[in-house]
Amino acid sequence: MIGSRSERHRKTVEAAAASLHPNKAVRENLSPLERLAAAVTDKVGTMGFFFIIFAWTIAWTSYNILASKVPSLHWHAFDPFPAFVAYLLISNVIQILLMPLIMVGQNVQGRHSEARAEADFAVNTKAFADTERILKRLEEQDARLLELARTSEEILRRLARAENVPTGQEEAAAGAGAQPQVPTE
């Protein structure tokens, strides 16, 4: 049984990692009992369920306290105060039944989370590889552009020397030594 569960878990994780929809892959690999456990875990772990249990407890104890302590109401206490034996029995049965079911549901949810994490990791790994490839390409383009800029500067220098036309750098150097003339009125 344990071997089959771990094998099913491995297949679920692999299917989720290979798929773009890990939630769908996990759902497809759940047995009916695991689906039931996950559904119960989802419902029991809500504030709504807490309020239902709280209201049931208040109603049960209030009715039985009033029926036991206020005879003028003519109510019959089916679980007399102060013992509440039936209430304790029912509560314990509910707890005994829900505890293993919730643990199974949490295991299912844990496998689901692991499958999503595996799928996220696969996507992130692919994105990282793509980013690395893009960065390498950009570095190659930067190097090529730098090489082209140097070649262009060299060509401009050669043309300037051949025509004796000062380049922008030579003009700046020549202009730096000259004093600006102030116009006279």
N, C-alpha and C positions, 0 to 999 in steps of 0.2 A: 504493500500500500504506500509506504513512504517513497519507495523508488519510483512508483508511477506518478506520485504527486510532484516529485522533484523533476521528473522528465517532462511532465505537463508544464511545470513552471518554466523550465528551460525553453521549451517550444514557444511558450507564450512570450517570453522576453525576446527570443530571436524573431518571432513574427512581428512583434511591435517595433523592434529596432529596424527591421527591413521595410516596414510600412511607413507611409506618411501619416497613418491614422492609428496610433498605438491603442487608443481607447477601443476602437472597433476590433482590433486584433485580440485584445484582452477579453472583451465581451464574448467573442466567438469561441474562445478556449475555456470558458467557465462551464462547469457542470451545473445542472439544475439546482442541486443542493447549495453549491457555492453562490449561485445567484440569489437564492433565498436568504442565505446568511448575510450577504452583502446588503440586501434590501432591508432586512431586519436591523442590521447595524446602522444603516443610514437613518431609519425611522426612530429607533430607540435613542440614538444619540442626539436628539433634538430637544429644544425647550418645550415644544408642544407635548411630547411624551412626558416630560417632567411635570408639566401642569396637569396632565390627565391623572398621573399617579398621585400628585399632591391633592387634587380635587377629590379623587376617590378616597384617599386616606381621611381627609377632613369630613367627607360625607359619612363614611363608615363609622368613624369614631364618634362624630357628633350625634348621629342617630342612636347609636348604642349607649352613649352616655346619657342622652336625654331619656331614652326608653328605660334605662336602669334607675335613674335618679328622680325622674318626674313622673310619678304614677298617675297623675291626673290627665296625662296625655293619652293614656290607654294604648300605648305602643308596646309591642312585644320586642324585647331585646333578643335578637338572634345570636349576638356575640357579646354577652354581658360585660360591662365595665367591672373591674379594671383589667381583666386578663386579656381580652381580645384574642383568644386562642385561634379562632377561625381566621381572623385577619393576619395573624402572624404565620399561620400555616400557608395561606394563599400567597402571601408576600414571599415566603421562602421558596415555594414551588416556582413562582415566577422568576425569582433570582436564580434558582438552580437551573432552570431551563434557558434563561437568557445568557448566563455567563459563558457557557461553551459556544453558543451560537454567535455571540458578539466576538469572541476570540477568533472563531473561524472567519467571520466577516472582516475582522481587522487584518487577518492574514491575507485574505483576498485583496483587500484595499492596499496592503503593503506590496503585494506582487504587482498590482496595477501601477502603483507609484514607481516601483522599480522598472517596470516596462517603459513607462513614460520617460524616466530618467535615462534609460539606455537609448531610447529613440532620440531624446534631446542631445545626448552625447554624440551619437552618430551624425546628427545634423551639424552640431558644433564642430566636430572634427572635419567634416567636409567643408564647412565654411572657413575654417582655419586654413585648410590646404588651399582653397580658392584664394584667400587673402594673401597667403604667402606667394602664390603664383603671380598674383596681380602686382604685389610689391616688387617682386623680382623683375617683372616686365617694366615697371615704372623706373626702377634703377637703371635698367638697360637703356631705356629711352632718355633718361637724364644724362647718362654718359654719352650717348650718341649726340644729343643736343649740345652738350658742352664741346664735344669734338667739332661739331659743325660751326659753333660760334668761334672757336679758335681758328678754324680754317677760313671762315669769313673775314676775321680780323687780319689774318695773314694776307689774304688776297687783297683786301683794302690797302694794307700797307704797301704791298708791291705796286699796286696801281698808283698810289699816291707818289711813290718814289719815281715811278716811270714817267709821270706827268708833272712832277714837282708841285703837286697840289698838297698843301698841308692838310693833314688829317685833323679830326676834331681834337685829339690829344695834343698834337703839335701846336694848334692854334691856341689852345688853353695855356700851354707852356709859354708860348711867345707873348701872349696877352698878359700874362702874370708879371712879366718883367717891365712892361711899359707903363708909364704913368698916364692916368687918364687926364685928358685936357679939359680944363674948365672953360666953358664958353664965356667970352667977355661981352659986355654990353656995348 
